[in-house]
Amino acid sequence: MIGPLPTPQVVVAIATYRRPGQLQDLVTALARQTHPANDFEVVIADDGSGDSTPRVVQEIAATAPIRVRGLFFDDNQGPGRCRNAAWRSSVAQIVAFTDDDCLPRPEWLEQLVAGITSGEGEIVQGRTVPRPDQMHRAGPWSRTVRVERATGHFQACNIAYTRATLEAVDGFDEAWGTGAGEDLDLALRAMATGAVPCFREEAVVEHEITESSYLAYLRDRRRWRTLVRLVRRHPETRALYWRPYVWRRTHARTAVVATALVAAGTLRNWLPAVLIAMATGAYLIRSRGRDQPFTERLAWPVLRLVADGYELLIFVAASIRQRTLLL
């Protein structure tokens, strides 16, 4: 008779939302870890996907060669709640986080754990690279994550904490919702209690590259509005952006262009159209050597301006709501 398995010292906590087709590949990658299989478990928490995700997780848990458990919520409230539920459901003393659109390389978990057990820090971040097999998906509107060094953002797709550190700050702020920045908020609160961060470039996850879709890119802009809340709570994060009060350089450029067009329109109602045509023509001349269809080059300046303008308006509204300026 086989006795009970030893209590795992590490838990891999994963929040998932409407990506059932990617979970098997993720668990397969975790099953290939060089870290001893009997020393870690995987907990996948479904954030109210409302699709086949619960069934897929249960099937994986029943057939995987490593320990996998599922947690299921009826509504969608963001990854913070799921990540908290995952690590709290375990007694492991080390918590590693990755996402459902990532594939950890075999040494990933071993390297994260070594960063903690060797005393380097209580927060260990690894390197994140775009999936090499999906480079054909890369385009102007595609999305992925690349973290080659410690940047101060502490992305949750590749990071580990000691359990004591998470307990000291009560984990992720679950009121954050589905917006961006909850992982940096957690790291800053943890470091405020004395937790030391470190970076291990040998701990690598490969991040999915989404297809290049303009509409999907526009929809994704709204989740960045919570960066204004992050700045209000942690003013020091302004140093991470292009300028203390401007998130991205393109926001400043868009504001200047919009002001110029409005000013031109007050002089002559046809003048803004002429300026846009002149700018587009100049761009076409500069980009004529690029391997890009003419129609795409023709549309690019306008599409870029619309996307940045929409994003800028989102930040303006968030700044008003939070009473904190970040454009």
N, C-alpha and C positions, 0 to 999 in steps of 0.2 A: 504494500500500500504506500502510495506517495504522500508524504507529509505536506503541510501547507508551504507555499512558496515564501521565501524571505520577504520581509517588508521592503519595498523599494525606497531608496534614498533620494531618488530623483523623479520628478513628474514633469512631463512635457504637456503643457497646457495650450490648447488650441481652441480659438473661437471660430466658428464657421457660420456662413450665411449664404445659402443658395449656390453652393459649389459642390454638389454631391459627386459629380464626375471627377473631381480632382482629389478626393479624399483617399482613394485607394492608392494612388501614386505616392501621396504623402506618407501614408502608413508603410508602404513598401520601402520608401527611403529610410524611414525610422527603423524598420526591421534590419536594415543593413548597417546600423551604427556599430562602431567599434567598441563603444561603451558596453559593459556586460548587460545582456538582455534581462537578467534577473534583478538588476539594480535600478530599473526605471519602468515606469508605466506611462501610458498615453491617455489623456482625458480630452475628449472632443465635446465641446459644448455648442449645441445648435441654438442660434439666436432667433428662433421663431421663423425658420425658413418657409414653412408652409408648403414644402414640396417633398421630394423623396429622401431628403437628407436623413431623417430619423431611421428609416428603413436601411439605408446604406450604411450608416454608422453601426447599427445593430448587426448587420451582416459581417462587416469588417471585424467587429469585436468578437464574433463567434468563430472566425476563421483565421485571424491574424496570428503569426507565430510569436508575437509579443503581446504583452498585456495592454488591452485597449478597452476603455470604458466610455460610455456616452452619457451626456446630460442634455436634457431637452427643455426648451422654454416655448411657451405658446405665442409670445409676442416678440417683436423686434425692438430692442432697446439699446443696441450698440455692443461692441466687443468687450468693453470693460466689465460688464456684469458677467459675461460668459467666462472670461479669463479668471475673474475672482472665484466664480463657482468651481471652476476646474481645479485650481490649486487648493482651495479650501476643502475639497472633497477628498484630498489625499493627505497622508501624514508625512510625505517626503519633506526633507529639509532643504532641498535645492529645487528651484522651480525654473524650468526653461520654457520660453515662449517662442513659438513660431506661428505662421499663418497658413490658412488653407490654400493659398496660392504659391506656396514655397516648397522646395525640395531640398532638405538638408543633405549635405555630402556626408559620407560615412564617418569622418572624424569630428563632425560638428558637436555632438553632445559630449564626447570625451574631452574636447578642448574647452568647452564652456565650464564643465564641471571642474576641470583641472585649474582653471583660473580662480575658482572659488576655494577649492581645497588646498591650493598652494599658498593661499593668503594674499593673492594679488588684489583682490577686492571683493566686495559683497554684491557688486553689479558687474557682470561681464557681458560685453557686447561683442558680436562677431561680425564678419564681413558678409555683405549681401551683394550678389551680382545678378544681372539679368540672365535668364536661362539661355545657354549657348544654342540649344536646339530650336529656339524660337526667334532668332535674330531676324528671320524673314518677316516677322510681325511688326518690327520696329518701324515707326513712322512719326510724322509730326504731331499726331494726336494720340499715340499709344501711351500706355502707362506701365511703368515698372519701378523698381527701387534699386539704387546702387549706393552702397556704403563701403568705401574702400579704406576708411580710416575713422578715427573718432572725430565726429563733427559736433557733438553736443546735442544731438537730437534724440538719441536713444530709442531708435525704432524697435517696436515690439515684435517685428518679424524675425528677429535674431538677437535674443538677449536672455540672460539668466539672472535670477536674484536668489539670495538666501531667503528661506522662509521667514526667519526672524526679521529681516528687513521689510518684507511685505506686511507682516503683522504689525510692525511698528507704525506704519502709515495707513493701515487698513486697506491696502491694495489699491487698485484703480478706483478713480472717482466714477461711480456708476451713473451719476447725474450728467456725465459728459455727453452721453448719447452716441450718435453715429458720426459725430464730427471728428476732425483730425486733432492730434496734439495730446490725447489722453496718455500716451506712452511717455512723452516728455514731462508732462505734469507729474506722473508717478516718480520718474527718476529724480526730478528736482526736489520733490518732497522727501524722497528717501535720502538724498545727499544732505538735506538740511538736518537730518537726524544723525549724520556722521558716516553714512554708508560711502564706501570708496568705490569709484568706477574704474574699470580697466577695459582694454580692447585686445582681443585675440584674433588676429587676421587668419589664423588657421581654422577657426570655427566658421565654416562657410555655408550659407544657404543660397540656392538659386531661386530667384524670384520670377514669377510668370511675367511675360510681356503681353499685355492685352492688345487686341487688334486696334489699328489706327482708325478711330471713328470720331468724327467731329461732334456729333450729337452726344455720344457717350462722354466725351471730354467736357462739354458744356455742363452736362448733368453732374459730373464729378466736382465741378467748381464749388458747389454749395457746401461741401463738407469742410472746406478750409476756413469757413467763417469763424469756427471756434478758436482759431489762432488769436483772435482779438481777446477772447476770454482768457486764453493762456497768458497773454501779455499783461492783462489786468491783474492776474493772480501772481505772475512771476515777471516783473518788469525787466529783470536781467536778460530775458530772452530776446529783447530788442537787438541785442548785439549779434544775434544769429541771422538777422535779415539784412537786406541790401542797405537800408538806412534805418535808423532807430524807429522812424514812423512810416516807413514804406517797406512792405514785404518783399516785393520784387521790382526790379528795375523797369520792367515793362509797364508796371502800374504808373510810374512817374511819367514815362513816355506817353502812355495813353491819355493821362490827364492833360499833358501839354498839348497833344494833338486835338483832343476834344475842345479845349479852351480856344485853340487857334481856329478851329472850324466854326465854333459859335461866334467868335469875334468877326470872322470873315463873313458869316451870314448876316450880321447886322449891317455890314457895308453894302453887300450885293447878295441877293438870294441865290445867284448862280455860282458865286465864288467858291463855296465849299466843294461843289462837284468838280470844279476845275482843279482845285488843290489836290483832291483825291486822285483825279486822273493823272496829274503830273507826278505825284508820288508813286503811283502804280507803274507809270512808264519808266521812272527812274529805277524802280526795283527790277522790272523786266530786263532793263539794260544790264544792271549789275549781275543778275542771276542767269544770263543767257548761256553760260557754260555749264550749268548744272544738268544732271541727268534727271530731268523732271519734265513731264508734259507741259506744254504751253498753257493749257487751261488751268492747271494746278498753280502754276506760277502767277497767272493772271488773278486768280481768286485769293491767293495766299495773303496779301496785305489786308484785304477787307476782312477775311475770316479771322486773322490774328487780331485785328483791331476790335472786332465784335466780341471775341472771346475775352480779351483783356478788359474791354469795357464792362462786360457783364460781371467779370470777377471783381473789378474795382467797385462796381455798385454794390455787390455783396459785402465787401469789406466796409464800405461807407455805412450801409444799414447796420452791420454788426457793431461798428464803432459807436454809432448813435445809441444802439441798444445797451451796449456795455459801458458807455460813457468813457471810452478809452480809444484814443486815436491810433489806428493802424490801417494804412491804405495799401 
